[in-house]
Amino acid sequence: MRSNALFLALAIVAMAPPAFSADDIDPSTGLATTTVVRPLRDAPATPQPPQFGPLPPPAAAKPHIALILPIASTALGPVADAVRQGFVAAAEAGSNKTAPPVVLMNVNDDGPAMLEACRKAHSMGAVLVVAGLTRDGASAIAKSDCPRVPVLTLNQTHGANDAVTGEAPVNLYSISLSLEQEARQAALLAVADGWHSAIVIGTASPISKRVQEAFEKEWARAAGEIGGRVTYSGNSEEAPLVKDRIASLRGGDVVFLALGQAAARAVRPYVSGMLPVYATSMSIDPRAEPTVNVDLQGMRYMDMPWFVQPDHPAVMIYPAPHAPMSVDQERLYALGIDAYRLAAVMLQSDAKKISLDGVTGRITLEGGQFARTLTAAEVDGGRVVPIKHP
């Protein structure tokens, strides 16, 4: 009888609910939360002692820069990791000894998981958050409660090129590899070179239309005349027709290509050598062998010092990626370098006064966006070289 009673007591103990919950792991980020001891669910509430003043912060709350990237995303993982590598490379270069440590928060999307990680970063003591790799992600942050501390997004929000409405959070800043920025600067470069009437060649793709629109707006503002537009199908067999289409236009003393690399190489030979040609970095691979870019001879465009001026002091101090990357990924690696440098400087000075000689360009704040002034370059013998102004 006594043994039966002992067995029954042990069984009751084994059936009691656990004092700890697996919910202490956040499934959206894969990050452990601060340790929380949960009471037995059915136990009566324990009276709490009176509180005097605010509770102290959790032991895990330490000042840091939170870098939130969708590295776990199948689609965005490789490009997000390129940013991470650049960010870490800049931090390890030790150019800013007083900057707080970096905490990487790996999420699986640039939406809800990113926003939840941002809130968690606040609770852990983040003094600045870097996130928003995509335009959707940057826009989501802008509409959330995340910018309680300064937030630096890695892309423009939707409508960022529109007039400033004053609705953006005060603590929200952005830096991006915007092709629209490049198109506007290419227009100003052509104007500075003395041209007045532009012929624009583009495709029906959304990115080509965005680049074309940005160029034309800036060109109309600065020079005032569009000599004509030519739409290219993207079929290399139709490239020779571009020559006749240009000839049928009423005029133009300069050509702008809103084309990708393959299309630019196909079309450029059919543009008269009498017409100077301008473009953006989407039209050229600056790491390609000269034989690949030889058909782009004389084309002028704007690009980051990382590719055009490798011997620039601001570029030389940072290492190249450890493993080979595509050019698009390497651009994001360079963005990661400048994002860290901006984050560190923003914590020490007024963002409005920042002027940074970055690897992606000369960086200054315009509104809430960090604008990059790029380096003028041209193709000479298949190689990309900086333009030497008199």
N, C-alpha and C positions, 0 to 999 in steps of 0.2 A: 504493500500500500504506500509506504514511504517512497519507494523508487518510482511509483507511478506519479506521485505528486511532484517529484523533482523533474521528471520528464515533461509534465505539463507546464511547469514554470519555465523551463528552457524553451519550449515551443512558443510560449507567449512572447518571450524576449526576442526570439528570432523573427516574429511577425511584426515587430514594431517598425514604424517608418524610419528611414535613415535621417540623420541630422544634416547631411550635405546633399546638394542637388547637382546633377550634371548640367543644369541650366547655367552654371557659372562659366560656361564656355560660350562665347558669342558666335553662333553659327554663321552670321553674315560676314564676319571678318576673319574668323579663325584665330582671333586673339583672345587670350585669357583675360577675364575681368579681374578686378581686384578681389581678393579672397573674401568671400562672404559666408558666414556660418548661419545656416537657416535653422530656425527652431522647429521642433516637432510640430507637424501640422495640426494635431489634435490637442496639443498641450495648451493649458490656459495661459493667457498673456501674463508675462512677468512684469510687475510694476517697474517703471523706469525712474531713476533718480532725476530730480529737477536739473535742467540745463541752465548754465550761467554763461551767456554770451554765445557766439558762433562756435560750432564744432570745428576742431582743427582739421586741415585737409588730410586725405588718406596718405598713408606712408608712401604710396607709389606716385603721388603727385609731385613731379619734379619739373622745373622749367626745361623745355625742349622745343625743337622744331619738328613738327609732325609732317612727314612726307607720306601722303596717301595716294597709292597708285594701284590700278587694276591689273596687277601682275598675274593674278590667278585667272584672269579672263582669257578664254581661248583666242578671241579675236584681237584683243588689245594687249595681251601679255608681252609679246616681243618688243613692241614700241614702248610700252611702259617700263620694261626692264632697261631699255636704252637710256631713258631719262634717269632711272635709278643709278645706273652706272656713272653717268656724268655728274649727278648730284653728289654721289659718294666720292668720286675723284676730286671734285672741288673741295669737299670737306677735308679729305685727307691731305690735300696740298698744303693745308695749314696756313692759308693766307690771312685768316682771321682767328686769332688765338682766343678771343673773348666770346666767340659765338657759342650758344648752348649746343648740347649734343643733338644729333638727329635720330629720331625714332621712325623707322619705316613701318607703315601699316599697310599690309598686303590685302587687298580686297578683290572680289570677283566681278565687280562691275563698277561703272562710273556713275551709278545712280543711287538707289537706296542704300546699298552697302557702304558706298563712299560717305554718304551723309551720316550714317550711323557711326562710322569710324571717326568722322569729324567731331561728333558730339562726345564720343569717348575720349578723343584727344584733349578736349577741353577739361574733362574730369581728371585727366592724368597730368594736367599742368602745362599743356602746350601754350607757348607764348606766340607762336606763329604757325599757321597751317599752309602747306603747299599741296594743292590737289586740283581736280578738274582738268583732266588731260584732253577731253573732247569738248566740243562746243555745248553739247547737251549737258555734260558734267559741270562745266563752268556756269551755265545758266541755272542749273539746279542749285548750286551753291548760292548764287546771287539771290535766289528766291527763298532760301532757307534761313535758319537762325544761326548758321555756322559762323558768320563774320562777327562774333563777339570779341575775338582777338583778330589781329590782321590776318587776312587770307590772301595768298598769291595763287591765282589760277594759272594753269599752263595753256590756256586757250582763251579766245575771246568768247564772250557771251553772245547769244543770238541778238542781232541788232546793234552790236557794238560799234558799227560804223555809222549809225544814225546819229542825229543830233543828241547832245547830252540832255537827259531829261531831269537829272538830279534825283532819280529814284534809286540809284545804285547805293548799296550800303557804304557807309563812310570807310569801313575797314577793308573793303574789297579792292584788290588790285589784280591786274592781269599782265602776262607777257605771252606772246605767241609767235609762231612761225608763219604768220599770215602772208599768204601770197598776194593778198590785196595791198598790203603795205609795199611789197616789192613792185607791184604794178604801178602804184602811184609814184614811187621813187624813180622807176624807169621812165615814166612820162616826164618828170622833172629833169632827168638826165638828158633826154632828147631835146627838151626845150632849151636847156643850157647849151647844148651843142648847136643850136641855131635853127632847128627845124620847126615848121609851122603847120603842115597839113599831113595828118596820119592816116594810113591805110591799116586797118585792123583785120588780122586773119585769125579765126577761131573755129572751134567745133561746136557741136550741139551739147557737149557734156556740161553738167552743172558747174564743175570747177573752172572750165574754160570760160563759161559765161560770167562767172564771178570775177575772174581776172580781167576779162574784157571790159566789164562794166566799171571796175575800179580804175582801169587805165583811162577809159574815155571820160569819166567824170573829172579826173585830175587834168587830163589833157584839155578838155573844154574850159576848165577854170583858168589854166595857165597859158594856153596857146589859142584856143578858140575855134579850131576847125577840124572836123573829121572828113578826110578825103574820100572815104568809102569803106565798106566792109566786105570781106570775102569769107564764106563758110566752107570749110574743108571737111569732107566726109570721114576722113581718117583712113581711107583706102589708098595705099601708096600708089596704086595704078592710076589714080585720078590726080596725083600731085602735079603732073605736067599741065593740067587744066588751070592751075592757079595762075600761071603766067598770063594766059589769055584773059582771065577774070580781072587781074590787076590792070591790064592794058585797056580794058573796057571802061574803067572808072574815069571820072572827070579830072582826077589829078591826085596829087599826094607826093610829098618829098621825103617821106619816111614810112617804114613798115613796122608794126608791132605784132609779134607772134604770141597769141594766147594758146599755145599748144604744148602738149607733152613732148617728151624726148624723141620718141620715134617719129611723131608727126612733124616736129621741127626739122629733124634731119632729112625727112622726105621732101618737105616744102621749100626749105631754104635755097637749094640749088636753082629753083625756078623763079626766084625773086631777082630782078635785075641787079647787077652789080652797081648800078648807079643809085640804087636806093639803100640807104643805111637801114640796118635791121636791129630792133631792140626786142627784149623778151624778159621773162622772169626765170628764176632758178628751176622752175618745173620743166623748162625746155632743154636742160643740159645736165649731164652727169659730170661733175668736175673731177671725179676720180677715174674716169674712163681713159683708155689709151688714146693718144692723139689721132690714130687712124679712125676711131669711132666718131670723134667730133670734127673731123676735118671739113665736113660739108657745112659746118656752122661758121666758117671763116668770117671774121669781122663782126659777128653778132655781139651786141653790147647788152649787159644786164646787170642787176644788182645782186650781190651775194654776201654771205657772212664772212668775216675775216678768217674764220676757222678753215675755210677752203681756199680763199683767195690770197691770204697773207699768212702762211704758216710760220714765217719768221718774225711776225709781230710779237713784241714783248708780252702782250696780254694773252697771246695764244701759246707761246712756247712753254710757259710754266705748267701747262696742264697736259697730262699724258694722253696718248691716243687710246682708243678702246683696246682692251686686252685681246679680244677676239675680233676677227673681221666682221664688219657690218655692212649692210646696204647703205647707200647714200642717204636715203630717207631716215634710216635708223641713226646714222651718224649725226644728222642734223638735230635729232632729238637728244642725242648724247650731249651735243654742244649746248642745247637748250637747258639740259639738266645742270651743266656747269654754271651757266649764268643765273639760273633760278636759285641755286644755293648762294651764289655771291650776292644776289639781290636780297634774299631772305636775311642773310647775316648783316648787311648794311642797313636794311629797314629797321632792325631792332636797335640800331645805334644812332640813327639820325632821322630827320624829317624826310619822308619819301619824296616830298615835292622838291627837295634840294638835291636829290640823287642824280649824279651824272657818272655812269659807269662805262668804262672802256671794256666792253665785253667781247667774248669770242663770237657772239652772234651779231655784233654791231655795237655802235655807240648808243647807250640806253639812257633815255630820259623819260620823265613822267609827263604824260599829256592827258589831263582828266584823271581817270582811274586806270589808264592803260600805260604800260611801259612801252614806248615806241622805240624801234631799233632803226638807226640810221646805218644803212648797209654800205658796202664797198663797191664802187663801180668797177666792173671787170669786162673783158672782151675775150673772144676766142682768136688766138693767133697760132696758126700752124697746128690746130687741133688741141692746143693747150689753153687753159684759162689763166689769164694774167691780169693783174690790176691795171687800170687805166692810169697813165701818167699824164696829169694835167700840166700845162705849161706854167 
